[in-house]
Amino acid sequence: MKKYLPYIILFFITIQEFHSQENGDGVVALNLPVRNSLKFNRYVINPTFSFVREQNKYISFSNKREWVEFDDAPQTYLLSYSGRFNENMGVGIGLFQQNYGVLTTFGGLLNFAYNVILDSDQNLTFGANVGVYKSGIDEGNLVTNFPDPSLQNIPSNTLITINPGINYGTEFFDFGLAINNLALYNLKSSKLIEENPEQSIQGHIMYTGYIDSRGFFDESKFSGLVRSEFKKDETIISGIMMLTIPKGIWAQAGYNSLYGVSAGVGLNITSQIALEYNYEKAIGDLSNFGNSHEFTLAYKFKNRYRYSYSGDDDEEALIIYNKKPKRSVATKKPVSRPSTNTDVKNNDIADNQADAEEQAKLAAENKAKEEDEAKALAEEQARLAEETKAKEAAEAKRLADEENKALVEEQTRLQAEKQARLVAADLKAKEADEAKAKELAKEKARLEAEEQLRLAAEIKAKEEAEAKRLAEEAKAKADLEEKERLEAEQKVDTVKLDGLIIPVANDRDAIALESLAKLTENSKIEQEGLLKRLGEAVDNKQKDLDDLKEENDLSEQGIYKQPKPFKSVSAENALLESLKSEVDDVIESQNDKISQLEDLYNKRLESVPNKEDEVNAYYLKAIEDLKSEQQEALQAKKDLISALDDIKVAIDFERKRRIKRAAYDNEEVRYTKDKAALKVIKENTPISSVPLEVDDFDFGEVGGSNIQIVKDIKNVESGYYLVLAVHSDVSKRDDFLTKAVSAGQGDVNFFYDVNTSKYFIYYMKFDDVQSAKSAIDAKGNQPYNSKMSIVKIEN
């Protein structure tokens, strides 16, 4: 040991400097190595853990030896009394000593945790650890043959530290924060310690659940904790999980990014005495220091209460069971038979008399013992009978309460069914009327559509007849012209066609060009006529859109305008599609004629290659003009179709706008029916004889702490409303109203928002927000207003 002393001192001074200020004054930050157990001393991890997920109070003694490869390795002793003291409070107190070779730290730790219940399964816990300790040189452990100024200059300090924490708990999860060494005060120097390297912010997530299975692991509890500790120069990540089996044994395993991996087991020796062992293996830079061992002996106090925010963790003893004392039965001593020898007879009589007296004494003792046992048994039986009687009375009361509750629920159900039947009958009648009206409208639309189709067919037939007539006239005219041309076969002359002077030649190609040019001119005239008709159809559609938009705008201003006569949209669309098809056909036909004309021109160039020829020059220019006009026609058709598509989209929008407006106008009918339903509920719902709970109410989509704004609510004044629940379904609305009235709230009311199709249930209204907030703060603990929020109506 002595030959390694300089190295050990250097090692521990290095550790001490790691925990000290840079000025080397010997100040040590509080850092208890409690990190490997989720069973005992949890309040050291986070000050709220003396309360969180805890049912009992413990006295425990722990000893941890770190890095045992070295002599005089760091040791920590911790004696604690901590746990749950009532429904909302946890307390802990501990005494500790840490030895780092020649350095030592001794002090105490005081813990307090207080819980606030937010909801049935939501808790907010505040806690703090206050540590008072003294650090310095352990002169009794100092062995040196020469004075060492480096040790003599290390002063002794008394320090106070504060570690606050907070935890938010749900049914299975806990989320929390803690600040380690938030403030460290040196009583010797009367100063706060700055630049504390052990000051850190710690966050955690913990899960606690139970295994539902059969056999050995049934009702076993699983706990898992993940922590992150953020220091100035490093971040430490750690996690630990524990499985507790009700038979009285538990196992745990963990990882710490600085200290390494750990594993541990524990068992209940009796129902109140437990033993735990944890093993930690260093990794990384600390792997050469060796492993660590931690032992804990604990005593659990019997708890007469079952607190909320924790499970019923009934654990058995694994080694020594609690057994009831067995009743003892006295045995009789055997009596000797008398001898036939006369000399021995007197002695036998004396012995028999002594035996009889001894037997009588034993019998009296056994009788007294039996009487005591019988009395104790009778008292136990009487106590059990009283307990049985009390349980039977409680069960009878519970059954009676359930019967009363069932009776009230049955009455409420019957009333609700009656009301539902009335509402259903009303809705059925209304639906029948609406169905009849829809059927009539459908039949009317069908007849009008058929009429429109008949008219469209007649118009198309007339157009086809007219087109046929024009074609026949054009053919007759062409035949006549062909005849005249042939008669003047050798004559060079000119013919006037539609304002143009077409030169005449007697060659076959020129004759074909002239004939095809006349047909192309006629096709162009037909194409222009169809495009004109398509433009007129687009103008009519635009007029319909303008009229519909004007009608909607005036309706929103409260001005009624007589709607236009009914027009069959399907028939109108059919005519449009037919017209578009005809335009496509004539354009395609004209394109073919222009191509044929160009082919004939190119063929004549082969026989009459002179482009300056009068016929060639004329048809070259005619072809170029026709192509240009055809491009304009194609663009005109494209623009008309695009305009028609835009008008169609706009008409669909305006129609939906008109339908929405019509639905809005029908709100007066809805309002009358809603008020009638509310009146029926208030007049036919009795006060419940059994107090209702929060879980009995369905609050729907009720808002949070922010103020919701709704606009344009008819029949309701502007202001701030205290809303209890929000429902889209009428049956859920009526169910909430019925339960609120049965709970004693006779002023309950509601309004309907047509924009969201939701019912807002309320019972108080204010003109300013401050009054509304004050009313929420003073709302009390009625079950129907547990999720109350503020909704502002702006009309």
GUSEDO-879187 format. One record per residue (C-alpha): residue in three letters; x, y, z. Coordinates in steps of 0.001 Angstrom, whole numbers, plus 500000, padded with zeros to 6 digits. Layout:
// GUSEDO-879187
ALAXYZ;...
***
This chain:
// GUSEDO-879187
MET500000500000500000;LYS502642502543501010;LYS504700502187497861;TYR501625502999495762;LEU500583505910497982;PRO502031508729495780;TYR500182507363492755;ILE496944506948494693;ILE497185510485496080;LEU497883511822492603;PHE494910509827491265;PHE492476511151493847;ILE493785514702493641;THR493141514477489894;ILE489583513290490646;GLN489174516052493223;GLU490353518691490774;PHE487858517284488278;HIS485121518089490806;SER486692521332492087;GLN487037524906491007;GLU489985525937488914;ASN491532527842491836;GLY492230524564493694;ASP490649525575497040;GLY489397522023497754;VAL485720522718497145;VAL483911519516496035;ALA480617519517494114;LEU477925517091495285;ASN477926513976493070;LEU476506510852494743;PRO477025507781492486;VAL473366506642492662;ARG472700505653489043;ASN472292501859488848;SER469032501247490759;LEU465363502059490149;LYS464338500467493475;PHE466019502442496268;ASN467280506014496797;ARG465564507201493594;TYR465124510709495025;VAL468876511252494470;ILE468317510809490687;ASN465462513340490609;PRO464022515049493714;THR460439514275492622;PHE461066510503492730;SER460397510262496472;PHE456742510662495370;VAL456515509595491727;ARG455397505926491273;GLU455988505308494989;GLN453665503643497551;ASN455882502921500567;LYS458480504341502958;TYR461936502749503261;ILE464981502836505473;SER467961501740503406;PHE471708501495503780;SER473880501431500639;ASN477580500967500111;LYS479252501449496741;ARG482898500683495960;GLU484073502075492635;TRP487049500936490551;VAL488167498179492910;GLU491381497499490965;PHE492959500259493102;ASP493667500225496809;ASP491654502807498754;ALA489237503041495818;PRO486359505530496079;GLN483653504425498510;THR480219505895499201;TYR477991505175502213;LEU474369506346502132;LEU471768505918504888;SER468273507055503809;TYR464710507282505066;SER462402508207502177;GLY459134507542500406;ARG455434508429500129;PHE454003510124503236;ASN450501511077502088;GLU448400511507498951;ASN450326514566497702;MET453727514538499405;GLY456975512611499371;VAL459905513191501783;GLY463439511896502070;ILE466402512403504380;GLY469816510892503970;LEU473288510841505539;PHE476262510114503315;GLN480033509825503348;GLN482332509621500345;ASN485978508584500705;TYR488454509321497921;GLY491632507916499480;VAL492852510708501785;LEU489944512965500794;THR486492512648502368;THR483068514216502152;PHE480409513883504861;GLY476942515416504996;GLY473199515136504751;LEU470553515398502071;LEU467012516680502664;ASN464327515960500054;PHE460771517241499607;ALA458298516573496760;TYR454755517895496304;ASN452228516737493717;VAL449411518594491937;ILE446684516440490315;LEU445844517862486870;ASP443417515139485798;SER442484511574486666;ASP445682510287485071;GLN447826513445484852;ASN450086514696487672;LEU452598517523488033;THR455179517017490786;PHE457663519587492134;GLY460645518605494246;ALA463969519774495608;ASN467050518251497249;VAL469034520406499696;GLY472447519057500595;VAL474708520211503452;TYR478152518598503619;LYS481771519088504629;SER484767518225502438;GLY488461517967503339;ILE491427515705504206;ASP490851512493506183;GLU493949512727508389;GLY493252509299509916;ASN493801507733506498;LEU496905509800505692;VAL500182507807505773;THR503344509707504771;ASN506910509950505987;PHE507449513549504956;PRO505385516770504985;ASP503416517339501796;PRO502471521024501277;SER500027520053498490;LEU497956518157501082;GLN498444520611503955;ASN497162523494501786;ILE493828521823501018;PRO491323523509503356;SER488149522017504845;ASN484898523518503496;THR481230523376504508;LEU478894523664501555;ILE475164523939500802;THR473709522907497435;ILE470208523019495956;ASN468914520636493282;PRO465333521412492103;GLY463277519195489806;ILE459890518749488150;ASN458007515744486750;TYR454891515443484584;GLY453236512041484805;THR450553510303482740;GLU449094506804483077;PHE452283505064481961;PHE454883507760481189;ASP456805510379483193;PHE458692513350481738;GLY460915515501483937;LEU463757517944484371;ALA466206518608487197;ILE469050521059487722;ASN471984519496489543;ASN473970521918491742;LEU471811524883490765;ALA473466526876493565;LEU476529525887495616;TYR477248528088498662;ASN480475527926500683;LEU479758528752504349;LYS483447529187505082;SER483994531909502481;SER480348533104502520;LYS480293533052498727;LEU478415531324495949;ILE480654528979493970;GLU480909529930490318;GLU482045527832487367;ASN480893524568488964;PRO481774521744486475;GLU479169519440488069;GLN476363521915487416;SER474083520391484787;ILE470577520196483394;GLN469102516720483481;GLY466080515500481493;HIS464387512122481737;ILE461628509967480258;MET460369507040482367;TYR457895504276481481;THR456104502089484053;GLY453828499225482985;TYR452642495761483982;ILE452802492399482238;ASP449467490646481767;SER450262486942481482;ARG449954483706483388;GLY452285481896485656;PHE455491483154487184;PHE455599486549485392;ASP451909487477485847;GLU451446491083487137;SER455208491736486889;LYS456145495408486711;PHE458454496800484023;SER460186500163484522;GLY462476501982482124;LEU464321505283482577;VAL466279507245479943;ARG468287510288481072;SER470375512994479417;GLU472677515135481548;PHE473980518300479889;LYS477125519766481479;LYS479238522648480319;ASP481889520496478665;GLU480133517168478080;THR476805515395477691;ILE476086512090479455;ILE473417509730478128;SER472183506881480325;GLY469372504367480547;ILE468231501708483001;MET465396499174483014;MET464014496964485778;LEU461664493963485894;THR459990493273489262;ILE458302489873489764;PRO455599489697492482;LYS457253486606493977;GLY459798488994495532;ILE462680489251493080;TRP463774491913490585;ALA466513492396488023;GLN467854495495486312;ALA470360496495483633;GLY471699499858482509;TYR474139501830480403;ASN475951505125481058;SER478015506782478329;LEU480633507869480934;TYR480685505103483565;GLY479840502013481507;VAL477314499172481729;SER475608497795484846;ALA473481494856485984;GLY471819494031489276;VAL469445491758491143;GLY467401492097494311;LEU465120489990496477;ASN462784490293499438;ILE464152488240502309;THR460896488847504175;SER457899490956503272;GLN459717493970504809;ILE463449493268504457;ALA465119493426501039;LEU468642493019499697;GLU469998494372496390;TYR473321494051494549;ASN474465496036491481;TYR477582495493489379;GLU479053498203487128;LYS481735497598484476;ALA483744500598483307;ILE484299501103479587;GLY486240503536477415;ASP488733505794479187;LEU487773504390482614;SER488127500709481668;ASN491557500458483350;PHE490129501551486716;GLY488277498276487247;ASN484693497440488126;SER482311498755490802;HIS480085496970493332;GLU477058498289495198;PHE475116496626498061;THR471826497866499554;LEU469962496578502601;ALA466460498032503024;TYR463515497842505398;LYS460020498585504069;PHE457405500007506450;LYS453948498514506289;ASN451529500799504521;ARG447871500967505543;TYR446852503038502533;ARG446739502717498782;TYR447703505955497065;SER446882507030493523;TYR449587507590490850;SER451039504118491428;GLY450145500483490987;ASP449273497971493676;ASP452729496441493849;ASP452119493611496321;GLU455391491701496613;GLU455896488432498410;ALA458908487326500363;LEU461174485018498399;ILE462921483356501379;ILE460959483776504642;TYR457161483668504402;ASN454760485077506983;LYS453110482073508652;LYS450212481951511145;PRO451125480300514544;LYS449873476735514924;ARG447791475719517936;SER449801473466520339;VAL448296470341521926;ALA449587469114525352;THR450445465432525677;LYS449658463413528761;LYS452439461774530830;PRO451993457910531090;VAL450961456430534539;SER452931453416535914;ARG451016450272536868;PRO451174449206540688;SER453600446380541588;THR452565443190543369;ASN455447443583545803;THR454185444737549218;ASP457390446601550067;VAL457197448697546977;LYS453479449412547198;ASN453757452443549463;ASN456399454006547265;ASP454267453360544227;ILE451328455024545919;ALA453463458050546689;ASP454769458158543162;ASN451280457797541784;GLN450096460629543990;ALA452922462860542730;ASP452172461879539184;ALA448502462633539705;GLU449349466064541106;GLU451692466736538155;GLN449035465585535731;ALA446439467761537401;LYS448796470714537162;LEU449483470017533490;ALA445785469552532854;ALA445027472887534535;GLU447719474609532493;ASN446475472998529286;LYS442922473968530158;ALA443938477568530810;LYS445939477627527599;GLU443043476107525673;GLU440663478661527208;ASP443030481492526170;GLU443286480060522682;ALA439535479567522511;LYS439022483136523653;ALA441503484432521072;LEU439855482265518415;ALA436423483582519407;GLU437684487168519272;GLU439239486513515834;GLN436002484929514637;ALA434003487864515998;ARG436367490292514248;LEU436060488355510997;ALA432283488290511412;GLU432271492078511907;GLU434448492528508845;THR432195490191506850;LYS429133492071508068;ALA430685495419507125;LYS431663494089503706;GLU428177492682503176;ALA426649496018504186;ALA428972497874501838;GLU428205495423499038;ALA424465495787499699;LYS424823499580499580;ARG426818499310496365;LEU424192497072494794;ALA421448499452495909;ASP423330502407494454;GLU423845500481491217;GLU420133499621491105;ASN419215503284491651;LYS421711504354489037;ALA420412501718486633;LEU416842502887487277;VAL417776506500486566;GLU419718505472483486;GLU416764503383482286;GLN414394506328482793;THR416806508587480958;ARG417176506014478200;LEU413409505640477803;GLN412985509409477688;ALA415799509690475160;GLU414228506927473072;LYS410891508715473201;GLN412493511951472126;ALA414493510119469456;ARG411283508560468096;LEU409660512005467900;VAL412685513466466167;ALA412977510420463881;ALA409288510704462913;ASP409749514386462155;LEU412882513685460117;LYS411175510816458300;ALA408250513052457313;LYS410633515747456172;GLU412727513234454247;ALA409565511887452579;ASP408582515424451504;GLU412079516091450255;ALA412184512773448406;LYS408858513542446767;ALA410059517002445741;LYS413292515535444402;GLU411355512914442430;LEU409128515595440882;ALA412153517730440054;LYS413904514717438588;GLU410891513864436412;LYS410624517485435278;ALA414320517552434412;ARG413990514282432505;LEU411088515595430425;GLU412870518839429715;ALA416052516967428775;GLU414097514785426373;GLU412498517904424868;GLN415891519553424511;LEU417324516452422867;ARG414347516314420468;LEU414843519974419589;ALA418571519395419168;ALA417880516446416878;GLU415481518567414810;ILE418011521391414569;LYS420745518971413553;ALA418500517374410950;LYS417676520806409519;GLU421338521739409492;GLU422279518495407748;ALA419499519047405165;GLU420699522592404609;ALA424293521435404290;LYS423196518756401816;ARG421260521324399820;LEU424223523677399730;ALA426501520826398716;GLU424151519856395907;GLU423933523454394749;ALA427709523749394918;LYS428075520511392958;ALA425591521697390346;LYS427417524982390082;ALA430741523184389801;ASP429375520913387095;LEU428102523929385197;GLU431424525678385495;GLU433228522529384405;LYS430957522349381382;GLU431620525998380520;ARG435333525431380954;LEU435334522517378606;GLU433432524518376028;ALA436113527166376124;GLU438880524594376085;GLN441205526423373736;LYS440266529867374859;VAL442418531828377281;ASP440060533862379422;THR439478534816383035;VAL436708533848385527;LYS435708535924388504;LEU435246533861391725;ASP434267535481395006;GLY436023538757394223;LEU439172537142392792;ILE440284536881389219;ILE441327533243388543;PRO443310532760385353;VAL442061529947383143;ALA444351527517381317;ASN443531524544379144;ASP446013522040380653;ARG444678519189382845;ASP446534520287386032;ALA445239523861385813;ILE441677522590385380;ALA442021520350388498;LEU443499523252390469;GLU440585525515389551;SER437968522922390579;LEU439665522143393903;ALA440154525863394623;LYS436409526436394318;LEU435655523544396704;THR438232524886399181;GLU436595528327399073;ASN433182526794399841;SER434670524773402748;LYS436222527965404135;ILE432819529688404097;GLU431241526722405940;GLN434128526745408494;GLU433651530446409174;GLY429924529911409734;LEU430482527126412267;LEU433121529158414165;LYS430651532044414293;ARG427978529765415770;LEU430492528430418350;GLY431343532024419321;GLU427631532797419789;ALA427308529695422049;VAL430252530895424163;ASP428605534337424445;ASN425353532689425628;LYS427271530727428269;GLN428976533899429450;LYS425549535545429723;ASP424291532652431865;LEU427347533005434132;ASP426835536768434489;ASP423141536291435365;LEU423921533566437957;LYS426657535660439591;GLU424347538700439736;GLU421615536570441337;ASN424023535265444024;ASP425437538740444742;LEU421958540223445173;SER420874537271447330;GLU423766537843449757;GLN422625541495450009;GLY419094540371450846;ILE417683541335447407;TYR415588538699445683;LYS415726538428441902;GLN413430536245439846;PRO415590533364438527;LYS415859532743434804;PRO413639530095433212;PHE414923526578433570;LYS417419525417430973;SER418481521845430549;VAL422224521813431123;SER422614518330429650;ALA420803519291426422;GLU422789522510426129;ASN426046520636426656;ALA425012518062424048;LEU424456520830421486;LEU427820522355422329;GLU429609519039421944;SER427873518474418588;LEU428910521942417394;LYS432496521426418516;SER432561518107416644;GLU431298519788413452;VAL433966522504413783;ASP436648519829414155;ASP435333517959411079;VAL435208521029408790;ILE438678522174409916;GLU440080518721409202;SER438314518661405790;GLN439705522115404931;ASN443205521005405906;ASP442886518015403567;LYS441728520250400685;ILE444628522666401225;SER447042519697401176;GLN445477518396397960;LEU445669521865396406;GLU449345522111397315;ASP450006518632395824;LEU448310519673392524;TYR450343522900392437;ASN453597520962392876;LYS452523518523390129;ARG451830521403387653;LEU455267522876388451;GLU456750519680387033;SER454975520204383679;VAL455096524033383740;PRO458225524756385803;ASN457989528515385359;LYS456907530059388693;GLU456307533322386858;ASP453517531619384945;GLU450256533456385657;VAL448419530309386862;ASN451316529092389003;ALA451778532519390622;TYR448065532813391392;TYR447768529391393102;LEU450994529838395049;LYS449605532998396606;ALA446157531396397105;ILE447704528434398968;GLU449733530730401254;ASP446609532828402033;LEU444562529698402790;LYS447241528381405182;SER447363531719407010;GLU443562531853407286;GLN443509528243408509;GLN445987529083411325;GLU443729531958412372;ALA440725529630412365;LEU442582527064414522;GLN443602529782417019;ALA440039531132417106;LYS438712527643417872;LYS441343527147420619;ASP440458530497422235;LEU436724529703422153;ILE437218526249423723;SER439478527748426448;ALA436909530454427199;LEU434191527799427340;ASP436189525742429886;ASP436769528807432083;ILE433066529687431955;LYS432148526129432938;VAL434395526253436040;ALA432960529633437029;ILE429362528397436582;ASP430061525354438812;PHE431416527702441495;GLU428383529984441340;ARG426011527026441501;LYS427733525697444631;ARG427581529214446036;ARG423820529318445425;ILE423358525877447045;LYS425361526969450091;ARG423257530114450342;ALA420082528060450181;ALA421392525828452990;TYR422152528958455024;ASP418578530229454512;ASN417270526905455834;GLU418990527532459197;GLU415801529195460474;VAL414036525845460183;ARG416970524100461940;TYR416941526729464712;THR413229526138465418;LYS413703522361465626;ASP416811522644467835;LYS415013524871470349;ALA412088522445470450;ALA414477519538471169;LEU416163521507474004;LYS412761522297475538;VAL411780518602475521;ILE415036517638477265;LYS414686520277479990;GLU411023519453480680;ASN411424515650480780;THR414831515050482414;PRO414796514429486209;ILE417666515266488553;SER419924512238488987;SER419903510657492447;VAL423449509363491869;PRO426242511961491398;LEU427612511899487870;GLU431348511663487150;VAL433515513361484509;ASP433821510045482622;ASP430034510020482154;PHE430261513017479768;ASP431412513080476134;PHE432879516572475589;GLY433491516081471863;GLU435816518632470222;VAL435881521207473015;GLY438767523699472633;GLY441793524295474842;SER443005527401476627;ASN442962529614473511;ILE439873531681472716;GLN438090530369469591;ILE436318532902467339;VAL433217532031465288;LYS431345534440463011;ASP427880534969461513;ILE425903532934464072;LYS422196533576463504;ASN419755534118466410;VAL422630534500468948;GLU424136537711470330;SER427814538584470056;GLY429885538028473185;TYR432043535563475126;TYR430440532175475821;LEU431619529533478318;VAL431392526414476149;LEU431104523000477855;ALA431207520683474814;VAL431281520729470989;HIS429528518069468871;SER428724517561465202;ASP426349514666465880;VAL422821515553467114;SER422499512399469256;LYS425784513139471076;ARG424624516729471575;ASP421328515613473126;ASP423099513018475314;PHE425381515718476794;LEU422430518101477321;THR420424515366479086;LYS423266514496481469;ALA424007518174482186;VAL420344518780483125;SER420265515603485264;ALA423421516882487034;GLY421542520084488015;GLN422510522550485256;GLY419121523869484111;ASP420530526883482212;VAL422360524779479616;ASN421914525967476003;PHE423623525688472599;PHE424112527412469244;TYR424935526055465748;ASP427786527194463481;VAL426741526666459845;ASN430337527156458639;THR431671524131460589;SER428368522208461116;LYS429054522013464875;TYR426903522522467979;PHE428496524587470824;ILE426938523761474238;TYR427167526529476900;TYR425382527963479937;MET426973531384480555;LYS427617534445478341;PHE429663537611479041;ASP430280540888477241;ASP434028541082477988;VAL436824538535478075;GLN438004539325481603;SER434616538455483093;ALA434598535201481117;LYS438071534242482391;SER437073535057485990;ALA434034532794485626;ILE436242529920484403;ASP438580530356487379;ALA435562530117489725;LYS433798527305487844;GLY433999524770490719;ASN434247521025490260;GLN431029520074488501;PRO431598517090486164;TYR430023518782483134;ASN432330521841483163;SER435716520144483635;LYS436823521041480065;MET435219524468479772;SER436648526900477200;ILE435871530399475878;VAL434305530935472443;LYS433788534448471064;ILE430902535133468664;GLU431411537972466181;ASN428298538833464150;
***
